Amino acid sequence: MKFGGTSVADSDAIERLIAIVRQQTAAAGASGAPVVVVSALARVTDALVDVARLAEEGEGERAASALRAIVDRHIAVATAVTAGSRARVLDEVRREFDELVGLVHALAVLREVSPRSRDAVLAVGEVVSSRIVAAALNDHGVRAEWIDARSVLVTDAEHTSAAPDMDETRARARAALAPLSVGGTVAVLGGFIGATEAGITSTLGRGGSDYSAAIFGASLDAGEIQIWTDVDGMLTADPRIVPAPRLVPRLSFAEASELAYFGAKVLHPSTILPAVAQNIPVRILNSLRPDNTGTMIAANGAPAAGQLTAIACKRDVTVIDITSTRMLMAHGFLRRLFEVFERFRTAVDVVTTSEVSVSVTVDDTRRLDAILDNLHHFAEASCEREMAIICAVGENLRSDPMLFGRAVTALERIPLRLVSQAASRRNITFVLRDADVPHAMMRLHDTFF
């Protein structure tokens, strides 16, 4: 059971979490207590990012002031949700933040925050929230034990976006977490964080708490991985763009992965991978309305006849056009082209090709100038900013050729920059101007839902 930042935002949210865990623990019975993974309190990670930025700018006093506000908030929440263990947990919270204050002071003096130091700063949010939740569960009659996620989740040393060592993590999870579950004790861990083989704190990247939950679930062969958030489940479109979208009750791993990658915010894209490997269903649930059935993500979806499953969009995308007559009837050109993106560690989302040109989209433009400079060595290259990707997803695309035509027809009179359909025939991808996204999303949603 993974609870996101809004599900541990304040004392009321943690009270709801306790009720949900109590109910699930009772329902599990002899099959074992659940494992609980929690994010930092809502907006705390963003606040810690600002603290790191202030330290890097040498603004030690402002960083310290921001930290004091974060500490006060955690003290208030911990005080409200604990009773018998209050003194102990408050001492633990203060100790964690005292160490962070010392680190931030040193970083401000140096005016340098390395990826390793940034991980150490951001990890405190999950460490402290998980300590508070574990103490609160115990004080409300749910037997629980805090486990430092850094002692279980082993990663490589790619700080700020570390990859898990699944074999070592599985061994540690089975040694540290499985006995607690079998014995009826709820293990509580922070999400998003791990440690290298040498014990250095690392993080899985933003949104990584979902990933942590899936890693632990896969390591323990869990019956189900639950992602508790503040929405009812996966929706047919982004409610900030399309009013009143529908709930998707069930979809396949492949559909969910496409939607997550192309902008569906409910799920972190990497979350799916450990679950897919173990064929463990993932359920998205609303901690504000725990009786709702949510969305089940499993090996096979259940799309309605003649329908798509959902529509997602990714904003603020850049299109790069590469043109060269050397491409005509030549081999090796694409290898050379994509080696440029590999060299600058920039992922490509959509690719279309013709005889003498290739167009790709990227959402990470930090190294865009260097990429264009390298491409100019063997081709003409230009870019177009303020673009977006709309992705229409559904297993029915594989069996119903009419769906593609309906989707394209729905967008008539809207200028489309690129159109692509994957070999799996599970999604149609449209690249268009960012300004056209609301109109295009509404047209597609009206057509299919």
ABEGO torsion letter per residue (X at the ends): XBBBAAAAABAAAAAAAAAAAAAAAAAAEAAEBBBBBBBBBBGAAAAAAAAAAAAAAGBAAAAAAAAAAAAAAAAAAAAAABBAAAAAAAAAAAAAAAAAAAAAAAAAAAGBBBAAAAAAAAAAAAAAAAAAAAAAAAAAGBBBBBBBAAAABBBBABBGBBBBBAAAAAAAAAAAAAAAAAAGBBBBBBBGBBBBAAGBBBBAEBGAAAAAAAAAAAAAGBABBBBBBABAEBBABBAAABBGBBBBABBBAAAAAAAAAAGBAABBAAAAAAAAAAGBBBBBBBAABAABAEBBBBABBBBBBGBBABBBBBBGBBBBBBBBAAABGBBGAAAAAAAAAAAAGBBBABBBBBAABBBBBBABAAAAAAAAAAAAAABBBBBBBGBBBBBBBEAAAAABAAAAAAAAAAABGBBBABBBBBAAGABBBBBBBAAAAAAAAAAAAAAAX
